[in-house]
């Protein structure tokens, strides 16, 4: 008989005790695995985490050892040790094994509390049943208080797409807009390393998408370069801070030494214990956080509409460009009233787009390359004709 519920699990282990390692020294102790009263209670040491089920820390290098995550888990451990109420975790029984389905942080908090000597034998749990679709829904609707990031949500949405769900169906199921689901799923198309940078909070998901939309796969190189530059700047700041701290500590040490030398102690009296100056501490390395202001400044991006207008205008000026004549050190271009008006419109259109007329700040947007090359070619042809 397949053991796929807590009732069947209890019947299978009825009267049994588990010998499991508990405490800092992993001493083996007999522990009851399961009990049924007003609800189900389980030994947290028999609850497992299923690999790849939890989207927590998707693409992160070492999510569970991040300082903020460790502190969050320790908060749960403290609550368990002090007997404070904590919401029950949700579990599923499959093939005789019990897996956490909601509450992985709480489960790790339980284990940490046990490791540190807490009297914690059985904890309240809620049983969840259903197929993998129902379990995936649970991840999006009942997390343990630490909200899913946009990238983690994207991974979960991707599961539903794989099961044949449409974006509209996902949006309707989880009370989201179609645009939210679409833009969130777009994160899965980013380069793997860029998704890692989002997961490590080096940049935000929305910022990464913006840079990727503008630069394609070069976005990874751009953001990595900015992160490297920011890391160097932070390291310099930290070195300067450490030097200042050392200077303060050294000053305190010298001051304490002078105080001892200048004191008038009576013969035979016991000198006071020397007071040690505070130790200099090096601040932990900071993680760079890249935003738009950290990216290298580039030329103004001219809209496609403006580019098309300028392109069409130069086509209208083709005859006048071809008829350029040279008079001494100057080139003369004869224009009629309509052509002068057209040039004024071009100037106005470019000014409205925010384009710079400073030759030291050339436009570098790739979408304008064809236009620039064409204008250069027209100028060269006109000069060669003279």
Secondary structure by P-SEA (a helix, b strand, c coil): cccccaaaaaaaaccccccccccccccbbbbbccccccbbbbccccccccccccccccccccccccaaaaaaaaaaaaaaaacccccbbbbbbcccbbbbcccaaaaaaaaaaaaacccccbbbbbbbbccaaaaaaaaacccccccccaaaaaaaaaaaaaacccaaaaaaaacccaaaaaaaaccccccaaaaaaaaaccccaaaaaaaaaacccaaaaaaaaaaaaaaaaaaaaaaaaaaaaaaaaaaaaaaaaaaaaaccccccccccccccccccccccbbbbbbcccccccccccccaaaaaaaaaaaaaaaaaaaaccccccbbbbbbcaaaaaaaaaaaaaaaaaccccccccccccccaaaaaaaaaaaaaaaaaac
